[in-house]
């Protein structure tokens, strides 16, 4: 799932070398991915009215559901 998120995020931005993903295991056995991109690429990852961010979350959740896991994606600076 982390790899899927990384591939998609790098394809969206102008500075793919600035993309980093931090994986956090939560107490309720879910996983949170913190996606960090260059400040100039933040709008490209979020999209108009958050549509790109929502699509990213949907794809990652779909990949996680195949493995019976709960995930969430947070976009941070």
C-alpha positions, 0 to 999 in steps of 0.5 A: 500500500505504501508503494502504491501511494508513493508511485501515485504521489511521485507521478503527480508532483514536479519534485518527486525526490521530495516525496516521503511517506511515514508509516505509523502503526496505531493502537487500534491496529490501523495504519496511518501514512503521512504523505509529505511533498514539496510546498510548491507541489502541495496543491497538485496532491490535494487538488481542487476541493480536495478531489485528488487527495480523496482519490489517493485515499480511496485507492490506498483504502482499496488496496488495504481492503484486499489485505483486510487492513485499515489505513488512512492517508494524511497529507502533511507539510 
